[in-house]
Amino acid sequence: MLRVLARVRAPLLLFAIIAGFYWKLTLTRQYDWIWGADLAAQVLPWFEVAARQFHHGSFPLWDPYLWAGQPLLGQAQPGVAYPLNWLLFALPLHDGRILQGALQWYFVIIRMMAAFFCYLLCRDLRLSRTASIAGGIVFALSGFFAATGWPQMANGAVWLPLVFLFLLRAGRGRNPVASAALSGLFLGVAWLSGHHQVPMFAVLAAAGSWLYFIFRQGRPDLRMARAAAIAMLFTALAGAFQILPAYEYGRHAKRWAGAPEPLSWNQPVPYFVHDKYGLKGTDLIGIVIPGVRTHFDPFIGIVALSLVFLGVAAGWRDQAVRLMAAVGLAGLLYALANYTVLQGFLYSVVPALDKARTPSAAVVIFQFGAAVLAAFGLDRLGAADPSPWTKRVAWVAAGFGAFTSAVILVVFYSNKLSLPFDDHAVLPCLFALLVAVLLYGVHRGHLSARQAGGLAILLLLFDLGSDPVPTIGERADKGRNTEIEQMRANSDIAEFLKTQPGYFRANIPDDAFLANWGAYHGVEMWGGLLAGITDNLLGFGFHRYQSRMLYGVAYTIAVRPPAEPAEQIFAGASGMKVYRHPEVFPRTFAVHTLMRVRDRAAGDQIADRHLAGLRTTAFLLEAPPAVETCSAADEVTLYDHRASFVAIRARLACTGMVILSDTYFPGWHAYVDGASTRIYEVNEAMRGVVVPTGQHTVTMRYRPASATIGGVCGITALLGALVLWLTQRSRGA
């Protein structure tokens, strides 16, 4: 029992440190991390949609609330493939919503995982518990994690330490096959996070490390080459549950990536976008000066940087030190984008790397390397053979503190006793002088290893805590919380719309508030804020009144009546009103005339000029199937509409096509009375099914093969890595 307590004491202390560092979220109800357009208007609605589906007993594959339905798993950024998110979605809901406390702890747990995984890596490198705690602190609390609110990006970064823990084990010859499999497995899990950028950078870092191990003797090491191939295989298998649906969606969608127009899958993200979102030269100052950043935050602080220098200088003979120094430096050089040749070269030669449009996010690779090197540096303070570099780094830190203090004083007095920049810049001067005193005290033998370690951790926490990050905002700040207030507002309108008969969509004109409001409240909307949209719908004239009527957009939510025909049917407490359009099409109906058009432009003209005719006629971009014409009326009713399941009753006077105004996308399967049938892409982006004469039940289910195959691959990777690890462990390898 005592042995178990001794082993968990340091991790528990690390968890307590991270929870205390984020006291604003864990100990008060005055702050939130979900605010702004990206988090409040995208991430939160995605999470709510996924949680509702979890609690209705289905896996969240499809989002029915935006843009006539879009793949939820395929978009990747909702993060529904990520296991940690499943735990969040499965937690009890309050009034149908994810608990605020659960969201707060979710943010903190991501940082706890990052710290703990880095701690494990440092311990595996035979560093002391104190040094390993310091390494975990630097990794989890430095600029990337501190200033990155997007959970899909942070979740992809936390696995870096485990990737390298087993990669380095393989490089040392310790269970190379099993270690390579586990390294690849954890890199694949990073791909499940929901965002591709950090996993792409992690792949580059891991690939470079594997190449080092393969060629470190001057000639190829076939054993290491085999281990690298195993790691690549397990990465592909473990990440397939997200990679395959994202690839499928990418081939059928367009994405906004900073270029003037949305891009399709085969169009590279232009390099000027990469240059725009890379680190700037002045951002290098932000490594030690808090608040100096253009995009992703490079801050690690002067205390950590001093320990990094000490770790590199005093431990250069250690292979792990040299490798982590190379990894960290490469991450920094890549993040600088056009300032160095490295990033542009890799952009040109590495397939699909152009999709990682924000090179500055590679600072996480730099900060990961720095965290491990800082742990090495802290361990040198307690070494039995004192290093002369302790004194040298102390003098450098003292010189930096004295010089920057002098500069700031000159600016302060020349600017009439005020500073023209954020006064957080004063703090590195103090921390530089304090770390210099700490290092000099160790050099002189005035501090024991335990005292030095404890003081170093305190300095790290104070230094890292000085970075004025915008991730966590005050709830009282109304200007900052506009989007989250819009998401939560007008619940009375949402409840009214959900009680209306039939299944119709709503529209919010003039950006009165964000259309993702509907996903948050469970109301199907026309439009929405997404990173990409299926190109069949984007190519359609979705902004026109005719298009909205065709797609069953029966309601407009606005302060004033819309220009199109509409009648007011409800007034909300906020002053917003609901107007119903009498010309709206039903969500499902039957037609008995099918025509082929030469292209989408011709289809747009039909929808624009002959809207009424589309009640009996539909157009396709391919040869239409055979249907019959008859004069008797049909009865078509949509009676069940869930996220990934649709049920329609159809009584047709003769063979016709039943049309559902939901987005056509691969992975939907249709059945007429239980018999499988084809779904046609009609009216550019709708789903159509041929139904014979008489009464029938038409059902549609979303079961994409990409998700099924990806799930099987993921389970195979998990079981395979486990079997390899247990087998080699039983052999004592």
VMD Tcl script that draws the C-alpha trace (Angstrom):
set ca {
  {0.00 0.00 0.00}
  {2.79 2.40 0.88}
  {4.50 1.59 -2.39}
  {1.29 2.44 -4.34}
  {0.89 5.71 -2.42}
  {4.49 6.60 -3.16}
  {3.91 6.03 -6.88}
  {0.70 8.06 -7.11}
  {1.75 10.87 -4.80}
  {3.57 12.83 -7.49}
  {0.78 12.50 -10.12}
  {-1.82 13.54 -7.53}
  {0.31 16.55 -6.65}
  {0.59 17.37 -10.35}
  {-3.20 17.16 -10.77}
  {-3.67 19.43 -7.75}
  {-1.22 21.95 -9.21}
  {-3.06 22.08 -12.56}
  {-6.47 22.37 -10.82}
  {-5.13 25.16 -8.62}
  {-3.54 26.95 -11.55}
  {-6.96 27.10 -13.20}
  {-8.71 28.22 -10.03}
  {-10.93 30.55 -12.05}
  {-12.66 27.51 -13.52}
  {-12.37 25.00 -10.69}
  {-13.00 27.16 -7.61}
  {-15.28 29.98 -8.80}
  {-18.32 30.51 -11.03}
  {-17.15 33.85 -12.37}
  {-15.27 32.70 -15.48}
  {-15.81 30.63 -18.61}
  {-13.57 29.29 -21.34}
  {-16.40 28.96 -23.87}
  {-16.94 32.37 -25.44}
  {-16.41 33.96 -28.84}
  {-17.65 32.91 -32.25}
  {-15.58 29.73 -32.59}
  {-16.26 28.22 -29.18}
  {-19.71 29.54 -28.29}
  {-21.17 29.39 -31.79}
  {-19.48 26.25 -33.10}
  {-17.91 24.02 -30.46}
  {-20.68 24.31 -27.86}
  {-23.54 23.55 -30.31}
  {-21.55 20.60 -31.68}
  {-21.11 19.27 -28.17}
  {-24.79 19.74 -27.35}
  {-25.89 17.96 -30.53}
  {-23.55 15.04 -29.80}
  {-24.61 14.82 -26.15}
  {-28.31 14.71 -27.08}
  {-27.68 11.87 -29.49}
  {-25.62 10.01 -26.89}
  {-28.48 10.26 -24.44}
  {-30.93 9.03 -27.09}
  {-28.87 5.89 -27.53}
  {-27.21 6.68 -30.87}
  {-23.69 7.57 -31.88}
  {-23.43 11.14 -33.24}
  {-22.72 10.71 -36.94}
  {-24.99 13.33 -38.54}
  {-25.93 16.91 -37.64}
  {-29.51 17.58 -38.85}
  {-29.66 21.16 -37.58}
  {-27.45 23.13 -40.02}
  {-27.36 23.44 -43.81}
  {-30.05 20.80 -44.44}
  {-27.93 18.29 -42.54}
  {-24.17 17.76 -42.58}
  {-21.92 14.85 -41.53}
  {-20.95 15.36 -37.90}
  {-18.14 12.80 -37.85}
  {-16.94 13.77 -41.31}
  {-16.48 17.42 -40.40}
  {-13.86 16.21 -37.87}
  {-13.81 19.40 -35.81}
  {-16.83 18.41 -33.67}
  {-14.51 15.78 -32.18}
  {-17.13 13.04 -31.93}
  {-14.50 10.35 -32.63}
  {-12.47 11.28 -29.56}
  {-12.95 9.00 -26.50}
  {-12.58 11.79 -23.91}
  {-15.48 13.59 -25.56}
  {-17.61 10.46 -25.23}
  {-17.22 10.72 -21.47}
  {-18.32 14.36 -21.60}
  {-21.33 13.54 -23.80}
  {-22.37 10.64 -21.56}
  {-22.48 12.73 -18.36}
  {-25.94 13.59 -16.98}
  {-27.59 16.57 -18.63}
  {-29.39 19.43 -16.94}
  {-32.51 20.61 -18.80}
  {-31.13 18.83 -21.84}
  {-27.80 20.67 -21.68}
  {-24.27 19.68 -20.73}
  {-23.57 20.82 -17.17}
  {-21.46 23.98 -16.98}
  {-19.28 22.42 -14.30}
  {-18.59 19.46 -16.56}
  {-17.41 21.79 -19.32}
  {-15.13 23.65 -16.90}
  {-13.50 20.45 -15.66}
  {-13.28 19.13 -19.22}
  {-11.00 22.07 -20.04}
  {-8.86 21.43 -16.96}
  {-8.70 17.65 -17.45}
  {-7.22 18.15 -20.92}
  {-4.35 20.08 -19.28}
  {-4.07 17.46 -16.55}
  {-3.67 14.77 -19.19}
  {-0.98 16.79 -20.95}
  {0.91 17.28 -17.69}
  {0.59 13.64 -16.61}
  {1.67 12.22 -19.97}
  {4.72 14.48 -20.01}
  {5.46 13.42 -16.43}
  {5.39 9.78 -17.55}
  {7.79 10.50 -20.39}
  {10.23 12.27 -18.07}
  {10.06 9.43 -15.56}
  {10.70 6.94 -18.36}
  {13.84 8.96 -19.17}
  {14.96 8.29 -15.57}
  {14.40 11.85 -14.39}
  {13.43 12.52 -10.77}
  {9.81 12.94 -9.71}
  {10.39 16.64 -9.02}
  {11.93 17.23 -12.43}
  {9.17 15.21 -14.09}
  {6.53 17.32 -12.35}
  {8.30 20.41 -13.65}
  {8.31 19.01 -17.17}
  {4.58 18.30 -16.98}
  {3.92 21.82 -15.72}
  {5.88 23.47 -18.52}
  {4.16 21.41 -21.22}
  {0.60 21.78 -19.90}
  {0.75 25.44 -18.85}
  {2.92 27.03 -21.54}
  {1.54 29.24 -24.29}
  {-0.08 26.70 -26.60}
  {-2.29 25.10 -23.96}
  {-2.76 28.35 -22.04}
  {-3.96 30.37 -25.03}
  {-5.70 27.67 -27.09}
  {-9.37 27.41 -26.27}
  {-10.26 25.06 -29.15}
  {-10.53 21.64 -27.48}
  {-10.06 19.82 -30.77}
  {-6.56 21.31 -31.07}
  {-5.60 20.87 -27.42}
  {-6.82 17.25 -27.44}
  {-4.57 16.48 -30.38}
  {-1.52 17.83 -28.55}
  {-1.80 15.98 -25.24}
  {-0.64 12.69 -26.80}
  {2.77 13.99 -27.90}
  {4.57 12.77 -24.75}
  {3.20 9.23 -25.05}
  {4.10 9.11 -28.75}
  {7.70 9.94 -27.86}
  {7.79 7.85 -24.70}
  {7.37 4.67 -26.74}
  {9.28 5.99 -29.75}
  {12.32 6.59 -27.54}
  {11.86 3.17 -25.95}
  {11.97 1.61 -29.40}
  {15.06 3.67 -30.21}
  {16.75 2.32 -27.09}
  {15.94 -1.23 -28.18}
  {13.38 -1.81 -25.42}
  {10.56 -3.97 -26.81}
  {10.98 -2.25 -30.20}
  {8.00 -3.86 -31.92}
  {5.52 -3.33 -29.09}
  {6.92 0.13 -28.34}
  {6.60 1.17 -31.98}
  {3.02 -0.12 -32.06}
  {2.12 1.85 -28.92}
  {3.82 4.99 -30.25}
  {1.79 4.72 -33.45}
  {-1.36 3.93 -31.49}
  {-1.14 7.13 -29.45}
  {-0.32 9.18 -32.53}
  {-3.44 7.73 -34.13}
  {-5.50 8.69 -31.08}
  {-4.28 12.27 -31.60}
  {-5.93 12.15 -35.04}
  {-9.26 11.35 -33.36}
  {-9.21 14.70 -31.58}
  {-11.06 16.54 -34.34}
  {-8.36 18.77 -35.82}
  {-5.62 17.71 -38.20}
  {-3.00 20.43 -37.66}
  {-1.23 19.29 -34.49}
  {-1.38 15.59 -35.49}
  {0.26 16.54 -38.79}
  {3.05 18.34 -36.96}
  {3.37 15.39 -34.59}
  {3.73 13.05 -37.58}
  {6.55 15.24 -38.92}
  {8.30 15.25 -35.53}
  {7.91 11.49 -35.13}
  {9.04 10.82 -38.71}
  {12.16 12.91 -38.20}
  {12.92 11.02 -34.98}
  {12.45 7.65 -36.66}
  {14.82 8.71 -39.44}
  {17.40 9.63 -36.81}
  {17.19 6.18 -35.25}
  {17.28 4.44 -38.63}
  {20.42 6.28 -39.81}
  {22.22 7.11 -36.55}
  {24.93 4.52 -37.29}
  {25.58 5.91 -40.75}
  {23.88 3.00 -42.50}
  {20.22 1.97 -42.39}
  {19.17 0.04 -39.30}
  {16.62 -2.44 -40.65}
  {15.27 -3.20 -37.19}
  {14.49 0.48 -36.64}
  {13.05 0.76 -40.15}
  {10.69 -2.12 -39.36}
  {9.71 -0.46 -36.08}
  {9.01 2.81 -37.91}
  {6.81 0.98 -40.42}
  {4.90 -0.66 -37.57}
  {4.38 2.74 -35.95}
  {3.07 4.19 -39.21}
  {0.70 1.27 -39.63}
  {-0.73 1.61 -36.14}
  {-1.08 5.38 -36.58}
  {-3.16 4.84 -39.70}
  {-5.28 2.13 -38.08}
  {-5.89 3.99 -34.81}
  {-6.75 7.25 -36.54}
  {-8.88 5.71 -39.28}
  {-12.17 6.25 -37.41}
  {-11.67 9.99 -37.94}
  {-9.37 10.09 -40.95}
  {-11.58 8.08 -43.32}
  {-14.85 10.02 -42.70}
  {-12.92 13.31 -42.86}
  {-11.37 12.29 -46.18}
  {-14.79 11.29 -47.51}
  {-16.28 14.60 -46.42}
  {-13.32 16.54 -47.80}
  {-13.88 15.06 -51.27}
  {-17.53 16.17 -51.23}
  {-17.22 19.54 -49.53}
  {-15.56 22.92 -49.69}
  {-13.66 24.43 -46.78}
  {-12.95 27.99 -45.75}
  {-9.20 28.07 -45.13}
  {-8.29 31.74 -45.38}
  {-8.23 31.92 -49.19}
  {-10.57 34.34 -51.01}
  {-12.91 31.46 -51.93}
  {-13.70 28.13 -50.22}
  {-11.43 25.32 -51.36}
  {-12.21 21.79 -52.48}
  {-10.13 18.79 -51.39}
  {-7.87 18.78 -54.46}
  {-7.10 22.50 -54.17}
  {-4.03 23.23 -52.01}
  {-4.25 25.90 -49.36}
  {-2.23 28.78 -50.90}
  {1.11 29.45 -49.29}
  {0.22 33.06 -48.54}
  {-2.26 31.65 -45.99}
  {0.57 29.75 -44.28}
  {2.73 32.87 -44.32}
  {-0.11 34.88 -42.78}
  {-0.63 32.43 -39.91}
  {3.01 31.71 -39.12}
  {4.96 33.16 -36.21}
  {6.37 36.62 -36.84}
  {9.91 37.61 -36.01}
  {8.73 39.70 -33.07}
  {6.89 36.66 -31.69}
  {10.26 35.18 -30.72}
  {10.34 37.78 -27.94}
  {7.09 36.18 -26.77}
  {8.99 33.05 -25.74}
  {9.97 34.91 -22.55}
  {7.90 38.13 -22.66}
  {4.23 37.33 -21.89}
  {1.57 38.63 -24.22}
  {3.76 39.03 -27.33}
  {2.06 36.88 -29.96}
  {0.33 37.21 -33.29}
  {-1.43 33.86 -33.52}
  {-0.47 30.84 -31.37}
  {1.37 31.74 -28.17}
  {5.09 30.75 -28.04}
  {5.48 31.63 -24.33}
  {7.39 29.27 -22.01}
  {8.89 31.92 -19.72}
  {12.41 32.84 -18.67}
  {12.47 30.29 -15.84}
  {11.73 27.34 -18.14}
  {14.08 28.70 -20.81}
  {16.91 28.94 -18.28}
  {16.33 25.32 -17.29}
  {16.24 24.36 -20.99}
  {19.67 25.95 -21.55}
  {21.01 24.20 -18.48}
  {19.55 20.85 -19.57}
  {21.02 21.12 -23.08}
  {24.43 22.41 -22.01}
  {24.96 20.08 -19.08}
  {23.29 17.00 -20.59}
  {24.29 17.18 -24.25}
  {25.88 13.74 -24.17}
  {22.49 12.21 -23.45}
  {20.89 10.98 -26.67}
  {17.40 11.96 -25.46}
  {18.58 15.52 -24.78}
  {19.99 15.89 -28.27}
  {16.87 14.44 -29.87}
  {14.43 16.59 -27.87}
  {16.54 19.66 -28.60}
  {16.32 18.88 -32.32}
  {12.55 18.25 -32.10}
  {11.92 21.46 -30.19}
  {14.10 23.57 -32.49}
  {12.49 22.06 -35.59}
  {9.04 22.90 -34.20}
  {10.07 26.51 -33.66}
  {11.62 26.82 -37.11}
  {8.51 25.33 -38.73}
  {6.26 27.71 -36.78}
  {8.18 30.67 -38.22}
  {6.82 29.72 -41.68}
  {8.22 32.04 -44.35}
  {11.00 33.29 -42.04}
  {12.83 29.99 -42.59}
  {13.19 27.69 -45.58}
  {12.14 24.59 -43.60}
  {8.41 25.13 -43.54}
  {8.09 26.15 -47.18}
  {10.16 23.16 -48.29}
  {8.01 20.72 -46.32}
  {4.85 22.47 -47.57}
  {6.02 21.74 -51.11}
  {7.09 18.10 -50.74}
  {4.94 16.52 -48.00}
  {1.53 15.41 -49.35}
  {-1.52 17.15 -47.77}
  {0.65 19.24 -45.42}
  {-0.85 22.34 -47.03}
  {-4.08 21.50 -45.14}
  {-2.32 22.48 -41.88}
  {-2.74 26.14 -42.69}
  {-1.52 27.61 -39.38}
  {2.22 26.93 -38.99}
  {2.33 28.90 -35.73}
  {0.46 26.00 -34.09}
  {3.75 24.06 -34.35}
  {4.92 26.00 -31.27}
  {3.42 23.07 -29.37}
  {6.26 20.90 -30.72}
  {8.76 23.50 -29.53}
  {7.11 23.73 -26.12}
  {6.99 19.94 -25.81}
  {10.70 19.68 -26.46}
  {11.35 22.58 -24.08}
  {9.30 20.91 -21.32}
  {11.38 17.73 -21.43}
  {14.66 19.69 -21.63}
  {13.59 21.87 -18.69}
  {13.06 18.68 -16.68}
  {16.59 17.58 -17.60}
  {17.86 21.00 -16.53}
  {16.11 20.82 -13.16}
  {17.56 17.36 -12.56}
  {21.04 18.78 -13.09}
  {20.52 21.02 -10.05}
  {20.47 17.96 -7.82}
  {23.21 16.03 -9.61}
  {26.06 14.61 -7.55}
  {28.59 16.16 -9.94}
  {27.79 19.90 -10.11}
  {27.93 21.33 -13.61}
  {29.80 24.58 -14.33}
  {26.89 25.44 -16.59}
  {24.71 26.12 -13.53}
  {26.80 29.17 -12.74}
  {27.01 30.26 -16.38}
  {23.25 30.07 -16.93}
  {22.78 31.97 -13.65}
  {24.93 34.82 -14.96}
  {23.11 34.86 -18.29}
  {19.73 35.01 -16.53}
  {21.01 37.79 -14.24}
  {22.31 39.71 -17.24}
  {19.01 39.35 -19.05}
  {17.09 40.53 -15.98}
  {19.38 43.50 -15.41}
  {19.42 44.55 -19.07}
  {15.66 44.33 -19.60}
  {15.04 46.12 -16.30}
  {17.28 48.96 -17.44}
  {15.54 49.18 -20.81}
  {12.10 49.23 -19.21}
  {13.17 51.92 -16.73}
  {14.51 54.09 -19.55}
  {11.25 53.68 -21.50}
  {9.21 54.29 -18.36}
  {10.90 57.58 -17.50}
  {11.18 58.79 -21.09}
  {7.46 58.12 -21.56}
  {6.43 60.30 -18.61}
  {6.18 57.53 -16.01}
  {4.09 55.17 -18.14}
  {4.75 52.21 -20.38}
  {3.65 52.11 -24.04}
  {3.21 48.34 -23.80}
  {1.56 45.79 -21.52}
  {3.08 45.99 -18.05}
  {3.26 42.17 -17.91}
  {6.57 42.66 -19.73}
  {8.08 43.82 -16.43}
  {7.65 40.42 -14.79}
  {10.29 38.49 -16.80}
  {12.90 40.86 -15.36}
  {11.96 39.80 -11.85}
  {11.75 36.10 -12.69}
  {15.11 36.23 -14.50}
  {16.78 37.69 -11.41}
  {15.05 35.17 -9.15}
  {16.07 32.16 -11.25}
  {19.60 33.55 -11.34}
  {19.63 33.68 -7.55}
  {18.23 30.12 -7.42}
  {20.87 28.74 -9.78}
  {23.69 30.59 -8.06}
  {22.49 29.35 -4.67}
  {22.61 25.78 -5.97}
  {26.06 26.36 -7.42}
  {27.33 27.67 -4.10}
  {25.79 24.74 -2.24}
  {23.36 26.89 -0.23}
  {20.32 24.93 -1.44}
  {19.65 21.21 -1.37}
  {18.26 19.38 -4.39}
  {14.80 19.18 -2.80}
  {14.79 22.88 -1.89}
  {15.99 23.85 -5.36}
  {13.35 21.66 -7.01}
  {10.51 23.06 -4.92}
  {11.60 26.66 -5.50}
  {12.04 26.04 -9.23}
  {8.50 24.68 -9.51}
  {7.13 27.72 -7.68}
  {9.03 30.04 -10.02}
  {7.75 28.12 -13.03}
  {4.15 28.46 -11.85}
  {4.48 32.19 -11.18}
  {6.25 32.78 -14.49}
  {3.78 30.73 -16.56}
  {0.90 32.36 -14.70}
  {2.07 35.81 -15.79}
  {1.02 35.25 -19.41}
  {-2.14 37.35 -20.02}
  {-3.99 34.77 -22.10}
  {-7.47 35.52 -23.46}
  {-8.71 31.93 -23.15}
  {-10.67 32.39 -19.92}
  {-13.11 35.29 -19.79}
  {-15.23 36.88 -17.12}
  {-18.92 36.10 -17.25}
  {-19.63 39.72 -16.38}
  {-17.88 40.92 -19.54}
  {-20.90 41.43 -21.79}
  {-18.89 42.48 -24.81}
  {-16.83 39.32 -24.74}
  {-19.83 37.05 -24.16}
  {-22.08 38.26 -26.98}
  {-22.07 34.96 -28.86}
  {-22.71 32.74 -25.84}
  {-25.57 35.01 -24.77}
  {-27.04 34.73 -28.26}
  {-26.75 30.95 -28.08}
  {-28.66 30.77 -24.81}
  {-31.22 33.48 -25.60}
  {-34.69 33.14 -27.16}
  {-35.37 29.74 -25.65}
  {-39.09 30.57 -25.71}
  {-38.91 30.83 -29.51}
  {-37.10 27.51 -29.70}
  {-39.74 25.80 -27.56}
  {-42.52 27.29 -29.68}
  {-40.96 26.09 -32.94}
  {-40.46 22.58 -31.57}
  {-44.21 22.34 -30.83}
  {-45.26 23.21 -34.37}
  {-46.65 20.38 -36.53}
  {-44.46 18.81 -39.17}
  {-40.72 19.07 -39.64}
  {-39.69 22.47 -40.92}
  {-36.62 24.67 -40.80}
  {-36.14 28.23 -39.60}
  {-34.08 31.10 -40.96}
  {-32.40 34.07 -39.26}
  {-31.85 36.93 -41.74}
  {-29.45 39.86 -41.48}
  {-27.25 38.08 -38.91}
  {-29.65 39.04 -36.11}
  {-27.97 36.25 -34.20}
  {-25.99 33.18 -35.19}
  {-27.87 30.40 -36.94}
  {-25.98 27.79 -34.89}
  {-28.45 28.81 -32.20}
  {-30.73 26.17 -33.68}
  {-28.24 23.35 -33.08}
  {-27.87 24.45 -29.46}
  {-31.65 24.45 -28.90}
  {-32.57 21.50 -31.14}
  {-34.22 23.53 -33.93}
  {-33.36 22.77 -37.55}
  {-31.99 25.86 -39.30}
  {-31.09 27.10 -42.75}
  {-27.44 28.11 -42.77}
  {-24.94 28.02 -39.93}
  {-21.33 28.68 -39.02}
  {-19.18 25.72 -40.10}
  {-15.63 25.21 -41.37}
  {-16.97 23.60 -44.54}
  {-20.17 22.69 -46.41}
  {-20.94 19.91 -48.88}
  {-20.32 21.29 -52.34}
  {-23.69 20.13 -53.73}
  {-25.44 22.47 -51.34}
  {-22.87 25.26 -51.56}
  {-23.22 25.24 -55.33}
  {-26.96 25.70 -55.00}
  {-28.35 29.22 -54.72}
  {-28.95 28.74 -51.00}
  {-29.31 32.45 -50.26}
  {-32.46 32.88 -52.38}
  {-36.02 32.86 -51.13}
  {-36.92 30.15 -53.67}
  {-34.23 27.87 -52.29}
  {-35.44 28.32 -48.74}
  {-39.00 27.47 -49.74}
  {-37.85 24.37 -51.62}
  {-35.92 23.19 -48.56}
  {-38.82 23.54 -46.15}
  {-37.66 26.75 -44.43}
  {-41.11 27.65 -43.16}
  {-40.11 30.17 -40.47}
  {-38.16 33.41 -40.34}
  {-37.02 34.74 -36.96}
  {-36.66 38.52 -37.09}
  {-37.62 41.78 -35.43}
  {-39.43 43.08 -38.50}
  {-41.50 41.25 -41.14}
  {-39.43 39.82 -44.02}
  {-39.82 41.16 -47.55}
  {-41.22 37.83 -48.76}
  {-44.82 36.66 -48.08}
  {-45.12 35.74 -44.39}
  {-47.46 35.99 -41.42}
  {-46.48 36.53 -37.79}
  {-47.35 33.56 -35.59}
  {-45.34 34.21 -32.40}
  {-43.59 36.99 -30.50}
  {-40.75 36.15 -28.13}
  {-39.91 37.92 -24.88}
  {-36.78 39.43 -26.47}
  {-38.78 41.21 -29.16}
  {-37.85 38.71 -31.86}
  {-40.84 37.39 -33.80}
  {-41.57 34.24 -35.76}
  {-43.03 34.59 -39.26}
  {-44.38 31.68 -41.31}
  {-44.12 31.51 -45.10}
  {-47.25 30.05 -46.75}
  {-45.38 29.09 -49.96}
  {-43.06 26.66 -48.22}
  {-42.67 23.14 -49.61}
  {-43.26 20.17 -47.32}
  {-40.09 18.44 -46.17}
  {-41.04 15.36 -48.17}
  {-43.25 15.03 -51.25}
  {-43.64 12.90 -54.39}
  {-43.05 13.81 -58.03}
  {-43.88 11.90 -61.21}
  {-41.78 13.80 -63.73}
  {-37.99 13.62 -63.75}
  {-35.73 15.58 -66.05}
  {-32.00 15.71 -66.61}
  {-30.14 19.03 -66.63}
  {-26.71 19.63 -68.14}
  {-25.18 21.28 -65.06}
  {-25.92 22.93 -61.73}
  {-26.39 26.34 -63.31}
  {-29.31 25.00 -65.34}
  {-30.79 23.52 -62.17}
  {-30.46 26.86 -60.42}
  {-32.42 28.53 -63.20}
  {-35.25 26.01 -62.83}
  {-35.45 26.54 -59.07}
  {-35.31 30.31 -59.51}
  {-37.82 30.70 -62.33}
  {-40.12 27.69 -61.99}
  {-40.30 27.02 -58.26}
  {-43.96 25.94 -58.29}
  {-43.18 23.33 -60.96}
  {-40.81 21.54 -58.60}
  {-43.82 20.34 -56.62}
  {-44.41 17.79 -59.39}
  {-41.07 17.71 -61.23}
  {-37.51 17.09 -60.11}
  {-34.21 17.40 -61.96}
  {-31.07 15.29 -61.83}
  {-27.54 15.65 -63.18}
  {-27.67 12.04 -64.42}
  {-30.07 9.90 -66.42}
  {-33.27 9.73 -64.33}
  {-34.93 6.45 -63.34}
  {-38.29 5.47 -64.79}
  {-41.42 6.79 -63.04}
  {-45.10 6.99 -64.04}
  {-47.44 9.93 -64.46}
  {-50.94 9.92 -63.05}
  {-53.58 12.44 -62.08}
  {-54.57 11.14 -58.65}
  {-53.12 12.78 -55.57}
  {-50.34 11.26 -53.46}
  {-50.05 11.22 -49.68}
  {-46.50 11.55 -48.34}
  {-45.80 12.15 -44.65}
  {-42.54 12.49 -42.77}
  {-43.42 10.95 -39.42}
  {-40.03 10.27 -37.81}
  {-36.96 12.46 -38.24}
  {-33.97 11.78 -36.04}
  {-30.33 12.67 -36.56}
  {-29.34 9.52 -38.45}
  {-32.77 8.03 -39.18}
  {-35.76 9.16 -41.26}
  {-39.13 7.43 -41.75}
  {-41.72 8.38 -44.39}
  {-45.21 7.02 -45.15}
  {-45.99 7.20 -48.85}
  {-49.27 6.35 -50.61}
  {-48.67 6.84 -54.35}
  {-51.26 6.61 -57.09}
  {-48.52 5.36 -59.44}
  {-44.78 4.84 -59.34}
  {-42.99 8.05 -58.48}
  {-40.05 9.50 -56.63}
  {-40.35 10.48 -52.99}
  {-38.09 13.44 -52.27}
  {-36.70 14.46 -48.90}
  {-35.22 17.96 -48.68}
  {-32.20 16.83 -46.66}
  {-28.64 16.93 -47.94}
  {-27.64 14.06 -50.21}
  {-24.38 12.52 -48.98}
  {-22.69 9.11 -49.28}
  {-23.45 6.83 -46.36}
  {-27.22 7.26 -46.35}
  {-29.05 4.01 -47.09}
  {-32.72 3.81 -48.10}
  {-35.26 1.02 -47.69}
  {-38.76 0.66 -49.09}
  {-40.74 -1.68 -46.83}
  {-37.43 -2.99 -45.56}
  {-35.94 -3.69 -49.01}
  {-32.79 -1.78 -49.89}
  {-33.09 0.75 -52.69}
  {-30.96 3.47 -54.24}
  {-30.96 7.11 -53.12}
  {-30.72 9.59 -56.02}
  {-29.24 13.07 -55.81}
  {-32.09 15.27 -57.01}
  {-32.69 19.02 -57.20}
  {-28.90 19.32 -56.88}
  {-28.60 18.34 -53.21}
  {-31.76 16.50 -52.06}
  {-32.42 12.78 -51.60}
  {-34.85 10.95 -53.85}
  {-36.13 7.37 -53.72}
  {-38.26 5.60 -56.34}
  {-41.41 4.20 -54.69}
  {-43.96 1.95 -56.45}
  {-47.71 2.33 -56.51}
  {-49.56 1.87 -53.25}
  {-48.80 2.44 -49.58}
  {-45.22 1.98 -48.45}
  {-42.83 2.91 -45.69}
  {-39.57 4.55 -46.72}
  {-36.75 4.66 -44.22}
  {-33.27 6.15 -44.47}
  {-30.35 5.43 -42.17}
  {-26.95 7.07 -42.07}
  {-24.37 4.29 -41.75}
  {-21.25 5.47 -43.60}
  {-18.84 2.71 -44.57}
  {-15.98 5.09 -43.80}
  {-16.98 5.14 -40.12}
  {-17.55 1.37 -39.96}
  {-14.22 0.55 -41.58}
  {-12.48 3.20 -39.47}
  {-13.99 1.82 -36.28}
  {-12.87 -1.71 -37.10}
  {-9.36 -0.40 -37.87}
  {-9.26 1.44 -34.55}
  {-10.30 -1.60 -32.53}
  {-7.74 -3.68 -34.46}
  {-5.00 -1.18 -33.59}
  {-5.94 -1.17 -29.91}
  {-6.09 -4.95 -29.62}
  {-2.99 -5.44 -31.75}
  {-0.88 -3.04 -29.68}
  {-2.13 -4.67 -26.48}
  {-1.31 -8.18 -27.73}
  {2.19 -7.14 -28.86}
  {2.89 -5.44 -25.54}
  {1.67 -8.40 -23.47}
  {3.53 -10.89 -25.68}
  {6.85 -9.10 -25.45}
  {6.36 -8.47 -21.76}
  {5.72 -12.18 -21.11}
  {8.93 -13.02 -22.97}
  {10.83 -10.53 -20.83}
  {11.96 -8.67 -23.93}
}
mol new
graphics top color blue
foreach p $ca { graphics top sphere $p radius 0.5 }
foreach p [lrange $ca 0 end-1] q [lrange $ca 1 end] { graphics top cylinder $p $q radius 0.2 }
display resetview
